[in-house]
Amino acid sequence: MLSSDLQELLDQKFEQFNQPNFIENDPIQIPHRFSQKQDIEIAGLFSAVLAWGLRKTIIAKCSDLLQRMDNAPYDFIRNHTPNDLKNFTDFKHRTFNPTDTLYFIHFLRQHYEKSDSLETAFLLANSSKNQSQNLPETVEIYLIQFYNYFVSLPDFPDRTKKHISSPAKKSACKRMNMFLRWMVRNDNKGVDFGIWKNLKTSQLVCPLDVHVDKVARKLGLISRKPTDWRTALELTENLRKFDAQDPIKYDFALFGMGLEMAGKA
């Protein structure tokens, strides 16, 4: 396929799927239930971390988790008592178990006691001056920093580290890249939130799930055989040829085409 034809296809599918009706059947509907920034961040993080398997199941599990927080996640994170945590002893989704849930709650409480936004958890080693004058090309360093910060608390359970991916471990970081897309992109279409202002849309890396991977390979946007961090970078670099400032807007196109191929759109 010629480059111009490929861009035309991707642009067309981006416009088709980057619409408010996309929200209804996607895990992004969970943070869309909230208007306060911190509620959106917390609901978004859990929704991304639990994004394994069928979207209906993911949405149901996230709804269950937030209901246990009285559908007020930020208030719960900041003000819960030890007795409140008993409500999570039987929560499970795939390999995400109560130990993981309780550590996430503990981590978030520790962070929000120091900061009013989860964005700062990705920016720990970067001053605002460095952010404005010497931006990294991608979010790689921020994902590594977040992982290192997440596992840094003294009572960190080793099993929980598998739920936060890191480029340093060669992971494609699909779920974390999806979470960053939700928080950073803002094109006024009503799907992504755009509530974080220090990370830039041009730095985002495309979430590489099974649908995106399959379609991207079919279109010649990926040549590497494994699906890892370097593959996610390869895809993103190819998407930059069509839009250098917002390359991962084409995540909508690739994911949507994958759903169409699977008969699930």
C-alpha positions, 0 to 999 in steps of 0.5 A, spaced: 500 500 500 502 506 498 504 511 503 499 516 501 493 511 501 495 508 508 495 515 511 488 516 508 486 509 510 488 511 517 485 518 517 479 515 515 479 510 521 481 514 526 475 519 525 470 513 525 473 510 531 475 517 535 468 518 537 464 519 544 460 512 542 467 509 542 466 510 550 460 505 551 464 499 550 471 500 552 474 500 559 475 508 558 468 508 560 470 507 567 474 514 568 469 517 564 464 516 570 468 522 574 469 529 573 474 530 578 481 530 576 484 525 581 478 520 581 479 520 573 486 518 574 485 513 579 479 510 575 483 510 569 489 507 572 485 501 575 482 500 568 488 500 564 491 495 569 485 490 569 485 491 561 486 483 560 481 479 556 474 481 554 472 488 554 465 487 557 469 483 563 474 488 564 468 493 565 464 489 570 471 488 574 472 495 574 465 497 576 465 492 582 472 495 584 470 502 584 463 500 587 467 497 593 470 504 594 463 507 594 464 510 587 469 515 590 476 513 589 480 519 591 476 520 597 477 513 599 484 512 597 485 518 602 481 517 607 480 509 608 480 506 615 484 499 616 477 496 617 474 499 610 480 494 606 476 488 608 472 489 603 477 487 598 479 481 601 475 477 595 477 481 589 480 478 583 481 479 576 485 474 572 492 474 576 490 480 580 488 478 587 487 482 593 494 482 595 495 487 589 489 491 590 491 492 597 498 494 595 495 499 589 491 502 594 497 503 599 501 506 594 496 511 591 495 513 598 502 514 599 503 518 593 497 523 594 499 525 601 505 528 597 502 530 590 495 532 588 496 529 581 498 522 579 502 525 573 508 527 578 509 520 579 512 519 572 516 526 573 520 524 579 527 525 576 525 531 572 524 538 574 519 543 570 525 546 567 528 540 564 521 538 562 520 544 558 527 545 555 530 538 554 524 533 552 525 526 551 523 523 545 518 518 548 515 516 554 520 511 556 524 514 561 517 516 565 515 509 564 521 506 567 521 512 573 514 510 575 515 503 575 521 504 580 517 509 584 511 504 584 516 498 587 519 502 592 515 502 598 518 498 604 512 493 604 512 492 596 509 485 595 514 482 589 508 478 586 505 485 584 510 488 580 508 484 574 502 489 574 506 495 572 510 494 566 517 497 564 521 498 558 527 496 562 524 489 562 523 490 554 515 490 555 511 493 550 507 496 556 501 496 552 496 498 558 501 503 561 501 506 554 494 506 554 493 509 560 498 515 558 494 516 552 487 517 556 491 522 561 495 526 555 491 526 549 486 532 548 483 533 541 476 535 544 473 529 541 471 527 548 474 520 548 481 521 551 481 526 557 488 531 556 488 532 563 496 532 564 500 537 561 507 536 562 507 530 558 506 531 551 502 528 546 508 527 541 512 523 546 506 518 547 508 510 544 502 506 541 499 501 546 500 494 542 495 490 544 493 483 540 488 487 535 493 493 534 499 488 533 495 484 528 493 490 523 499 494 524 503 487 521 498 487 516 499 494 513 507 493 514 507 498 520 511 493 524 517 488 521 520 486 528 518 479 529 517 479 537 512 484 540 516 488 545 518 495 547 522 496 541 516 493 536 512 499 540 517 504 538 518 501 531 510 502 530 510 509 533 516 511 529 512 509 523 506 513 525 510 519 526 510 519 519 503 521 518 502 525 524 509 527 528 505 531 533 500 526 535 502 519 532 498 515 537 491 518 535 492 512 530 491 507 535 484 508 534 484 506 527 488 500 528 484 498 534 478 499 531 480 495 524 482 490 529 475 489 532 472 490 525 476 484 523 474 480 529 467 482 528 466 485 534 466 493 532 
